Amino acid sequence: MDRDVTNDEIREVCFSLHPNKAPGSDGFNAHFFKKTWDIVGEDVINAIQEFFRSGHLFKELNATILAFVPKVPNPSTMKDFRPISCCNTLYKIIANRIKPFLPDISPSQSAFMAGRSVGNNILLAQELIRNYHKDIGYPRLA
């Protein structure tokens, strides 16, 4: 982490990403960045290098969309959905650089904390707002 991230390293990571994984909140997947590298490559490199220089992550890069894809025709509970985290491609490039310094992550994990899954947070959120529609008890806000 002490050494500067190079232009070639950023390009190599970008081009190693699966081209058709879910796009982030900006709507662009890795395929877009690979096909337009001659146009956007310099801006991508500058944004990534600025993060490692300053430690400041643009809020637009830190946005993740959670999508819930049904596993069955008529889902009725949260376990009937597959959660998918849609992270920005630039965020994925940054994460690739810091991944060796994080604890081992299971291939099935979708979060950066070992032993935790994004599904845990979904179930917790569901439990917290389960009876919010009822007009009994204290006022609530979600």
C-alpha positions in Angstrom: 0.0 0.0 0.0 3.0 2.3 0.4 3.8 2.3 -3.3 2.0 4.5 -5.8 -0.6 2.8 -8.0 0.5 2.8 -11.6 -1.4 3.5 -14.8 -0.6 0.0 -16.0 -1.8 -1.6 -12.8 -5.2 0.3 -13.0 -5.6 -0.6 -16.6 -4.7 -4.3 -15.9 -7.3 -4.5 -13.1 -10.0 -2.9 -15.2 -9.4 -5.2 -18.1 -9.4 -8.3 -15.7 -12.9 -7.5 -14.5 -15.8 -9.6 -15.9 -17.3 -7.5 -18.7 -20.9 -8.1 -18.1 -21.3 -8.1 -14.3 -24.1 -5.9 -12.9 -23.3 -2.2 -13.4 -23.1 0.2 -10.5 -25.3 3.2 -9.8 -23.7 5.0 -12.8 -25.1 2.3 -15.1 -21.7 1.4 -16.6 -20.2 -2.1 -16.3 -16.6 -3.1 -17.0 -17.4 -3.7 -20.7 -18.1 0.0 -21.2 -14.7 1.0 -19.6 -12.8 -1.6 -21.7 -14.4 -0.5 -25.0 -14.0 3.2 -24.3 -10.6 3.1 -22.6 -9.0 5.4 -25.2 -11.5 8.1 -24.2 -12.1 7.5 -20.4 -8.9 5.8 -19.4 -7.1 8.9 -18.3 -10.0 10.0 -16.2 -10.3 6.6 -14.6 -6.6 6.6 -13.8 -6.7 10.1 -12.3 -9.7 9.2 -10.1 -8.1 6.0 -8.8 -4.8 7.7 -8.2 -6.5 10.6 -6.4 -8.1 8.2 -4.0 -4.8 6.6 -3.1 -3.1 10.0 -2.8 -5.8 11.7 -0.6 -7.7 8.9 0.9 -10.9 10.7 -0.2 -13.4 8.6 -2.0 -15.9 10.4 -4.2 -19.4 9.8 -2.8 -20.6 8.8 -6.3 -18.1 5.9 -6.3 -19.2 4.7 -2.8 -22.8 4.2 -3.9 -24.0 0.6 -4.1 -27.4 -0.5 -5.3 -28.9 -3.7 -3.8 -31.0 -5.6 -6.3 -33.2 -8.5 -5.2 -33.6 -11.1 -8.0 -36.4 -13.6 -7.3 -35.2 -17.3 -7.1 -38.7 -18.7 -7.5 -41.7 -17.6 -9.6 -43.8 -16.1 -6.7 -41.5 -15.0 -4.0 -43.1 -14.5 -0.6 -40.2 -14.2 1.8 -36.7 -12.7 1.7 -35.1 -16.1 1.4 -36.8 -16.4 -2.0 -34.6 -13.6 -3.4 -31.0 -13.5 -4.3 -29.4 -10.1 -3.3 -27.0 -8.6 -5.8 -24.7 -5.7 -4.9 -24.2 -3.4 -7.9 -20.9 -1.5 -7.2 -19.3 1.0 -9.5 -16.5 -0.3 -11.7 -14.1 2.2 -10.3 -15.0 1.1 -6.8 -14.2 -2.5 -7.9 -10.8 -1.4 -9.2 -10.0 0.3 -5.8 -11.2 -2.8 -3.9 -9.0 -5.0 -6.0 -5.9 -3.1 -4.8 -6.8 -3.3 -1.1 -8.2 -6.9 -1.1 -4.8 -8.5 -0.2 -4.8 -6.5 3.1 -8.3 -7.6 4.2 -9.0 -10.9 6.0 -9.7 -13.9 3.8 -13.2 -13.6 2.2 -15.2 -16.6 1.2 -16.0 -16.7 -2.6 -19.7 -16.8 -1.6 -19.4 -13.6 0.5 -20.8 -10.4 -0.9 -19.4 -8.1 1.8 -15.9 -7.3 2.9 -16.3 -8.7 6.4 -15.4 -12.3 6.9 -18.3 -14.3 8.4 -20.9 -11.8 7.3 -23.1 -11.7 4.2 -25.2 -8.9 2.7 -28.1 -11.3 3.3 -27.6 -10.8 7.1 -28.3 -7.1 6.7 -31.3 -7.7 4.5 -32.9 -10.0 7.1 -32.1 -7.6 9.9 -33.7 -4.7 8.0 -36.7 -6.9 7.3 -37.1 -7.8 11.0 -36.7 -4.1 12.1 -39.5 -2.8 9.8 -41.8 -5.9 10.0 -44.7 -4.2 11.7 -44.2 -0.6 10.7 -47.5 -0.5 8.7 -49.5 -1.0 12.0 -51.0 2.0 13.7 -50.2 0.7 17.3 -47.4 1.6 19.6 -44.9 4.5 19.3 -44.6 6.5 16.0 -41.9 5.1 13.7 -39.8 6.4 10.9 -37.7 4.4 8.5 
